[in-house]
Amino acid sequence: MARYTRIPGSIALITLMNPPVNALSAAVRQGITDTVGRAVSDPEVKAVVLCGENGKFCGGADIREFAGPMTGPPLIPMIDAIEAAEKPVVAAIEGIALGGGLELALACHYRIAHVKARLGLPEVTLGLLPGAGGTQRLPRLIGVPAALDLIVTGRHVSAQEALKLGIVDQVTDGNIQEVAMEFAQSMSATLNSRC
Ligand SMILES: C/C=C(\C)C(=O)SCCNC(=O)CCNC(=O)[C@H](O)C(C)(C)COP(=O)(O)OP(=O)(O)OC[C@H]1O[C@@H](n2cnc3c(N)ncnc32)[C@H](O)[C@@H]1OP(=O)(O)O
């Protein structure tokens, strides 16, 4: 599931909800698809913040669903729709952004990480390669050598290393949602003043 909250002003806050790590289950993918569509079509919304409940952004694919048939919206169009959104989408990364969770964040237009967050593409440890844009968006963002290192080792990086590499734009030790919403608010004010 994903919760949609309209924040006074012009921000939509989308919160992934799937304990324990907000993995991208069929219900979460459906929730993201629906809430992103709602935010994009609401003329009052000027920017979107994407975060995860209970201190975790997203642990990637829901490994509990690997054994069954694929249901719900596929991951790639859902992620591509975020990148294609005509309103800025800010990823507020707390706890973890792993696998499809990092791929989701990479499609956002701005990434803010909490100082204690860890990010990575651990697909290789499951015998997979990142298949939802990670092998394209990460090299574009940080260059091929650094991206290859993360993709072939599956290692997690700290928020500070992610900042140094250029995976995230900002690191904070404050309240991640408040920092992200403040940033989104200022971004929407800038965009408004240019319209
Ligand atoms: C296609 C493929 C795509 C798109 C992918 O995304 S593949 C990548 C999928 N994600 C992962 O491989 C992450 C695997 N998980 C971990 O590395 C760790 O569990 C963690 C770093 C997320 C947390 O580590 P830790 O704090 O030590 O806690 P636990 O390992 O004990 O896990 C806590 C509970 O969370 C459950 N969990 C973890 N990851 C997932 C997941 N991806 N989907 C569903 N559930 C997940 C884990 O099973 C533990 O559950 P309980 O045992 O407490 O019930």
The ligand as an ORCA input file, in Angstrom:
! r2SCAN-3c Opt
* xyz 0 1
  C      13.789     -8.130     -9.402
  C      14.476     -7.825     -8.138
  C      14.397     -6.637     -7.520
  C      13.604     -5.498     -8.073
  C      15.051     -6.392     -6.232
  O      14.843     -5.409     -5.593
  S      16.099     -7.628     -5.652
  C      16.602     -6.989     -4.075
  C      15.593     -7.346     -3.015
  N      16.020     -6.871     -1.715
  C      16.976     -7.476     -1.021
  O      17.634     -8.401     -1.460
  C      17.188     -6.980      0.379
  C      17.320     -8.180      1.289
  N      17.287     -7.784      2.672
  C      18.373     -7.367      3.344
  O      19.465     -7.181      2.842
  C      18.185     -7.154      4.825
  O      17.078     -7.926      5.254
  C      17.939     -5.682      5.187
  C      19.238     -4.897      4.931
  C      16.790     -5.068      4.395
  C      17.592     -5.591      6.688
  O      18.602     -6.260      7.403
  P      18.459     -6.457      8.983
  O      18.201     -5.145      9.644
  O      19.665     -7.223      9.419
  O      17.131     -7.298      9.193
  P      16.722     -8.732      8.654
  O      17.634     -9.210      7.569
  O      16.537     -9.634      9.830
  O      15.310     -8.423      7.984
  C      14.237     -7.928      8.796
  C      12.950     -8.459      8.232
  O      12.739     -7.879      6.946
  C      12.455     -8.935      6.011
  N      12.910     -8.488      4.687
  C      14.107     -8.005      4.369
  N      14.165     -7.698      3.069
  C      12.956     -8.004      2.565
  C      12.389     -7.916      1.256
  N      13.107     -7.430      0.212
  N      11.125     -8.317      1.074
  C      10.399     -8.774      2.117
  N      10.873     -8.890      3.396
  C      12.140     -8.509      3.593
  C      13.226    -10.107      6.544
  O      12.738    -11.294      5.988
  C      12.956     -9.973      8.024
  O      11.648    -10.430      8.254
  P      11.292    -11.248      9.586
  O      12.180    -12.453      9.573
  O      11.609    -10.307     10.717
  O       9.842    -11.560      9.436
*
